[in-house]
């Protein structure tokens, strides 16, 4: 398990315009000159959060997914972000995880944002995924999932006298409006502290087609809840940051709070 370089992309989205967004993100990713391990894009990065326009959903997310596969191979980095996908007659807000090898994993958003009617048009996912990549275990979630600590909760076990966690990195992609930016920032910190993991939160900026403003406030936070980096609100930016494996291991060793967590079952 070596250190992991993560590039977070905070930018505008073109409302309901897949081609414009793919061109935009192509240019953004091409600007990342240094070698990186993971590139993180916002929620519904091909269309914006247009949940009541069901015609924008891609059949199996094919156009956006094929672009991700090609770009991941080109940059030799994993790429993740969510897309509105139509599958078997249902719409899902699907986070894709694509690796340079062509391997594709996905997670369907569990908590649908009813205040915008997402639950009226999309089907909720039922399972989390834990991705193993370069020795790290990563749990990707989507936007509104951040408000539900039980769903985000890490799990712990003892292996050969050493405490091991279900995941090391908790990752959120989002279209989180500026009016609720304070909860966004505080909940990212809370999830890092309670789960003793690194947390990555990537949010868009700019106004969407419903005239809601987004401030970004994308951040990377360490297991102590300390903000390692936070992108300037409303600023179009990309930042790459290295998270350190030894730091995580030592922190969990000297402060093994995971051993005292409560068991629970999700229903």
C-alpha positions as CSV (number, residue, x, y, z in Angstrom):
1,X,0.0,0.0,0.0
2,X,1.7,3.1,-1.3
3,X,0.7,6.8,-1.2
4,X,-2.1,7.7,-3.5
5,X,-2.3,10.8,-5.7
6,X,-5.8,12.1,-6.2
7,X,-6.9,14.9,-8.6
8,X,-10.2,16.6,-7.8
9,X,-12.0,18.5,-10.6
10,X,-14.2,21.4,-9.5
11,X,-15.9,23.1,-12.4
12,X,-19.1,24.2,-14.1
13,X,-21.5,21.8,-15.9
14,X,-23.3,22.4,-19.2
15,X,-27.0,21.8,-18.5
16,X,-28.3,18.7,-20.3
17,X,-25.5,18.8,-22.9
18,X,-23.6,15.6,-22.9
19,X,-21.3,16.5,-25.8
20,X,-20.4,19.9,-24.3
21,X,-19.6,18.4,-21.0
22,X,-17.4,15.6,-22.4
23,X,-15.5,18.2,-24.4
24,X,-15.2,20.4,-21.3
25,X,-13.9,17.5,-19.1
26,X,-11.6,16.3,-21.9
27,X,-9.9,19.7,-21.7
28,X,-9.8,19.7,-17.9
29,X,-8.3,16.3,-17.7
30,X,-5.7,17.1,-20.4
31,X,-4.5,20.0,-18.2
32,X,-3.4,17.5,-15.5
33,X,0.3,17.2,-16.4
34,X,1.6,15.4,-13.4
35,X,1.0,11.6,-13.0
36,X,-2.0,11.0,-10.8
37,X,-3.7,7.8,-9.6
38,X,-7.4,8.9,-9.4
39,X,-9.3,11.7,-11.1
40,X,-12.6,12.6,-9.4
41,X,-15.5,14.3,-11.3
42,X,-18.8,15.7,-10.0
43,X,-22.1,14.0,-9.8
44,X,-24.0,13.7,-13.1
45,X,-21.1,15.3,-14.8
46,X,-22.4,14.7,-18.3
47,X,-25.8,16.6,-17.8
48,X,-26.0,18.4,-14.5
49,X,-28.6,17.4,-11.9
50,X,-31.6,17.4,-14.4
51,X,-33.5,14.7,-12.6
52,X,-36.9,15.5,-14.0
53,X,-35.7,15.4,-17.7
54,X,-35.7,11.7,-18.2
55,X,-34.8,11.9,-21.8
56,X,-31.3,13.0,-20.9
57,X,-30.4,9.6,-19.4
58,X,-28.0,7.6,-21.4
59,X,-28.9,4.0,-22.4
60,X,-26.5,2.2,-20.0
61,X,-24.5,5.4,-19.8
62,X,-22.7,4.3,-22.9
63,X,-21.5,7.6,-24.3
64,X,-20.2,8.9,-21.0
65,X,-18.8,5.5,-20.0
66,X,-16.9,5.0,-23.3
67,X,-15.4,8.4,-22.9
68,X,-14.3,7.5,-19.3
69,X,-12.8,4.2,-20.5
70,X,-10.8,6.0,-23.2
71,X,-9.7,8.8,-20.9
72,X,-8.6,6.5,-18.1
73,X,-6.4,4.6,-20.4
74,X,-5.0,7.7,-22.0
75,X,-4.1,9.3,-18.6
76,X,-3.2,5.9,-16.9
77,X,-5.4,6.9,-14.0
78,X,-8.7,5.7,-12.6
79,X,-11.6,8.1,-13.3
80,X,-14.8,8.3,-11.3
81,X,-18.0,10.4,-11.5
82,X,-21.8,9.7,-11.8
83,X,-24.0,9.7,-14.9
84,X,-27.8,9.5,-15.4
85,X,-28.3,6.0,-16.8
86,X,-31.3,4.2,-18.2
87,X,-31.2,0.4,-17.7
88,X,-34.0,-2.2,-18.0
89,X,-36.6,0.6,-18.1
90,X,-35.3,2.2,-14.9
91,X,-33.3,5.4,-14.4
92,X,-30.4,5.3,-12.0
93,X,-27.8,7.9,-10.8
94,X,-24.8,5.7,-11.5
95,X,-21.3,6.3,-10.3
96,X,-18.8,4.7,-12.6
97,X,-15.3,3.7,-11.5
98,X,-13.1,3.1,-14.5
99,X,-9.5,1.9,-14.4
100,X,-6.8,2.1,-17.1
101,X,-7.0,-1.6,-17.6
102,X,-10.6,-1.1,-18.8
103,X,-12.1,-2.6,-15.6
104,X,-15.4,-0.9,-14.8
105,X,-17.3,-1.0,-11.5
106,X,-20.4,1.0,-10.5
107,X,-22.5,2.1,-7.6
108,X,-26.1,3.3,-7.9
109,X,-27.0,6.2,-5.6
110,X,-28.9,4.9,-2.6
111,X,-30.4,8.1,-1.2
112,X,-32.4,10.0,-3.8
113,X,-32.9,13.7,-3.2
114,X,-36.7,13.9,-2.8
115,X,-36.6,17.7,-2.4
116,X,-35.8,17.9,-6.1
117,X,-38.0,15.0,-7.0
118,X,-35.1,12.6,-7.8
119,X,-37.0,9.8,-6.0
120,X,-39.9,10.3,-8.4
121,X,-37.8,9.5,-11.5
122,X,-34.9,7.4,-10.4
123,X,-34.5,4.0,-8.8
124,X,-32.5,3.8,-5.6
125,X,-29.4,1.5,-5.4
126,X,-29.3,-1.2,-2.8
127,X,-25.6,-2.0,-2.3
128,X,-22.4,-0.2,-1.5
129,X,-19.2,-1.3,-3.2
130,X,-15.7,-1.3,-1.9
131,X,-13.1,-0.9,-4.5
132,X,-9.6,-2.2,-4.1
133,X,-7.1,-0.1,-6.0
134,X,-3.3,0.1,-5.6
135,X,-3.6,-1.5,-2.1
136,X,-6.3,1.0,-1.0
137,X,-9.9,0.2,-0.2
138,X,-12.3,2.9,-1.5
139,X,-16.0,3.4,-0.8
140,X,-17.6,5.7,-3.4
141,X,-20.9,7.4,-2.7
142,X,-23.1,10.2,-4.2
143,X,-24.1,13.6,-2.9
144,X,-27.2,13.1,-0.7
145,X,-25.7,9.9,0.7
146,X,-23.4,12.2,2.8
147,X,-26.3,13.0,5.1
148,X,-26.8,9.4,6.2
149,X,-24.0,8.2,8.5
150,X,-25.2,4.6,8.8
151,X,-24.9,4.1,5.1
152,X,-21.5,5.6,5.1
153,X,-20.3,3.8,8.2
154,X,-17.0,2.0,8.2
155,X,-16.7,-1.6,9.6
156,X,-13.8,-3.0,11.6
157,X,-12.3,-6.4,12.4
158,X,-9.2,-7.8,13.9
159,X,-6.8,-9.7,11.6
160,X,-3.7,-11.2,13.1
161,X,-3.8,-8.8,16.0
162,X,-4.2,-5.7,13.8
163,X,-7.4,-3.7,13.3
164,X,-8.5,-3.6,9.7
165,X,-11.2,-1.3,8.2
166,X,-13.7,-2.0,5.5
167,X,-12.4,1.0,3.6
168,X,-9.6,3.6,3.8
169,X,-11.1,6.3,1.6
170,X,-14.7,7.6,1.5
171,X,-15.4,9.4,-1.7
172,X,-18.4,11.6,-2.5
173,X,-19.3,13.2,-5.9
174,X,-21.9,15.9,-5.7
175,X,-24.2,18.6,-7.2
176,X,-24.6,20.2,-3.7
177,X,-26.3,23.7,-3.8
178,X,-24.6,26.6,-2.3
179,X,-27.5,27.3,0.1
180,X,-26.5,24.2,2.0
181,X,-22.8,24.6,1.7
182,X,-22.3,24.7,5.5
183,X,-23.7,21.2,6.1
184,X,-21.6,19.9,3.1
185,X,-18.4,21.1,4.7
186,X,-19.3,20.0,8.2
187,X,-20.6,16.6,7.2
188,X,-17.4,15.8,5.2
189,X,-15.4,16.4,8.3
190,X,-17.7,14.4,10.5
191,X,-17.6,11.4,8.1
192,X,-13.8,11.5,8.2
193,X,-13.6,11.6,12.0
194,X,-16.2,8.9,12.7
195,X,-14.9,6.5,10.1
196,X,-11.2,7.1,10.6
197,X,-10.7,7.4,6.9
198,X,-9.6,9.9,4.3
199,X,-12.6,11.7,2.8
200,X,-12.8,13.2,-0.7
201,X,-15.7,15.5,-1.6
202,X,-16.0,16.8,-5.2
203,X,-18.8,19.3,-6.0
204,X,-19.6,21.4,-9.0
205,X,-19.8,25.2,-9.3
206,X,-22.0,27.6,-11.2
207,X,-25.8,27.8,-11.7
208,X,-27.7,24.9,-13.0
209,X,-30.8,24.9,-15.3
210,X,-33.1,25.3,-12.4
211,X,-31.2,28.5,-11.3
212,X,-29.6,26.8,-8.2
213,X,-26.1,28.1,-7.5
214,X,-23.3,25.7,-6.5
215,X,-20.2,26.9,-4.7
216,X,-18.0,23.8,-5.0
217,X,-16.1,23.7,-1.7
218,X,-14.5,20.5,-2.8
219,X,-12.1,19.1,-0.3
220,X,-9.8,16.3,0.9
221,X,-9.9,15.6,4.6
222,X,-7.7,13.3,6.7
223,X,-8.9,10.8,9.3
224,X,-8.5,13.3,12.1
225,X,-11.0,15.6,10.4
226,X,-8.3,18.0,9.3
227,X,-8.8,19.6,5.9
228,X,-5.7,18.8,3.8
229,X,-7.0,21.0,0.9
230,X,-10.1,22.9,0.1
231,X,-10.7,24.5,-3.3
232,X,-11.8,28.1,-3.3
233,X,-15.6,28.5,-3.5
234,X,-16.9,29.3,-7.0
235,X,-13.5,28.9,-8.5
236,X,-12.9,26.6,-11.5
237,X,-10.0,24.5,-10.3
238,X,-8.2,21.2,-10.3
239,X,-5.9,20.1,-7.5
240,X,-3.8,17.0,-7.1
241,X,-3.0,15.9,-3.6
242,X,-1.2,12.9,-2.2
243,X,-2.7,10.9,0.7
244,X,-0.3,9.0,2.8
245,X,-0.7,5.3,3.6
246,X,1.7,5.3,6.6
247,X,-0.2,8.2,8.2
248,X,-3.5,6.3,8.0
249,X,-1.9,3.1,9.4
250,X,-0.2,4.9,12.3
251,X,-3.3,6.9,13.3
252,X,-5.5,3.9,13.4
253,X,-2.8,2.0,15.4
254,X,-2.4,4.7,18.1
255,X,-6.1,5.6,18.3
256,X,-8.1,2.4,17.6
257,X,-11.6,3.8,18.1
258,X,-12.9,1.4,15.5
259,X,-12.6,-1.4,18.1
260,X,-15.3,0.1,20.2
261,X,-17.9,0.8,17.5
262,X,-21.4,-0.7,17.7
263,X,-22.5,-3.6,15.5
264,X,-25.6,-2.9,13.3
265,X,-27.5,-4.3,10.4
266,X,-29.0,-2.2,7.5
267,X,-32.6,-3.0,6.5
